[in-house]
Amino acid sequence: MVGYYAPCPEFDACNRLIQEYFQTGQYAQCFQGHLALAECQVGYFYYEGLGVERDLEKSFQWTRRAAEHGDRDAQYNLADCFYWPGVVAPMDLEEARRWYRLAAAQGHAEAQAKCRLFFSSL
């Protein structure tokens, strides 16, 4: 048995938060980091209607919150909200570009590809 949890980026991020903040008594920072990780997932659950009533407005709110807290997956998802008209938010290519670039700057491969394809730059 390798570990209790299967390897995943979120688990690695939680471990980093615990090492950096929890073990040094910086509980507020540790909590905020974990909350940011959860926000993106909550947005996804609302978007898909998994375990909750599907609610695109709540999905958008939770995704935006996670993106503003620096979650690169949420930044990418939020950019998609602004890129694809009428799905969740009105089309806004400048907002889409901004969020794709933020995600790309954090190494999000799909955001980097969209920046090259749609905006000709990172």
N, C-alpha and C positions, 0 to 999 in steps of 0.2 A: 504494500500500500504506500503510494507516494505521499499522500497527504489527505486530510479530511475533505478539503475542497478541491474541485478541479481547477487547474490553472486558468486564470482569467485576468484581464487588465484591472478590473474593478477590485478584485481581491488584492492584487499587488499594490494598488493605490491605498486601500485600507491599511495594509501592513506598513506602508510608508508613513501614513498619518499617525499610526500608533507609535511607531519608533520616534518620529520627529516631535510629536506633541503630547500624546498620552503619557508616555514614559517620562516626560519632563514636566508633567503637571500642568501643561497648557491645554486644559480640557475644553475651553471655549473654541480654540482653533481646531482642535480635533473634531469637535461636534460639527462645526461649520464645514469642515472638509468632508465628513461623512454625509452631511445633509446635501451638499452639492452633488455627491455621487448618486444619492438616492433620487434627486430631483429629475434627472434625465430619465431614469427608469419609470418614475411616476408618470411623466409625460407620455412615455411609450405605452404604458398600461391604459391611460385614458384614450390615446390615439387608436389603439387596437380594440378597446373595449374588453380587456382581459381582467376578469374579476370585478369589474366596475362597468357601469353604463358608459358606452362610448360617448365622449364629450370632447370635441375638437377644441373648443375654447379653453377648457381646463388643460388639455394637452399642450396647447400653445403657451399658456401661462407658465406651466411647470418647465417646459423646454426652455423658454426665455430665461427663466430664473436660473436654471442650471448653466445656460450659456453665459449669462452675466457673471456667474461665479467661476467661469473659466473651464468648464467641461467641454473638451474639444468635440466629443460626439454630439453634445447638445448644440454647440455652435454650428456644426455641419447640418444638423436637423433643422435648426432655426433658419439657416440660410436657404434650405430647401423650401421651407414654408413661404419665404419671400420670393423665391425663384419661380415656383409653380403657381400660377395665378388661380385664386379662388379656392384652393384646397383648404387652407386654414386662415390665411391672411391675404390682403390684397398684394398683387405683384409690386415689388419694389426692388429693382435691380441693384440700386446702391446699397440697400440693407443686405441683400443677398451677397453682394461682393464683400462687404465688410465682414460678415460672419464667416464666409468661406475662407477669407484671408486669415482671420484669427485662428480658425481650426487648422488651416494649412501650416501656419507658423508653428503650431504645436506638433507637427508631423502627421497630421491626418491625411493619409494617402489619397482618399477619395476627394477630399477638399482640394488638395494640391492638383489633382487631375482636372477638377472642374475649373479651378482658377486658370489653368493653362488652356483648357478647351473653350470656355465661355468668355474669359476676361483677358486672355493673352498675357497674364502675369500673376505672380503671387502677391 
